[in-house]
Amino acid sequence: MNDLSNTQYFKVTQDQQIKVAEVMELVYAALKEKGYNPVNQIVGYIMSGDPTYITSHNNARSLIMKVERDELIEEALRYYIDNKLEGKRS
């Protein structure tokens, strides 16, 4: 029997955090598979916040909505700087 004089702890496990880069890759692939221009569709989503720019194919719409739009911009900008700008300095 439990000791009722002590505080009981309950820990809620959160969904596994998916990385923004993984979301971008999966959403890109789903849009490409459906014949959309992934860049145009992702930009449309980022600018408007309207999830209908993203296909529901392969759960892409649900995935992209799990990350903040500013995180998507951050990831794209970080990738560009790391691979295009910093790479030129070498």
Secondary structure, 3 states (H helix, E strand, C coil): CCCCCCCCCCCCCCCCCCCHHHHHHHHHHHHHHCCCCHHHHHHHHHHHCCHHHCCCHHHHHHHHCCCCHHHHHHHHHHHHHHHHHHHHHC
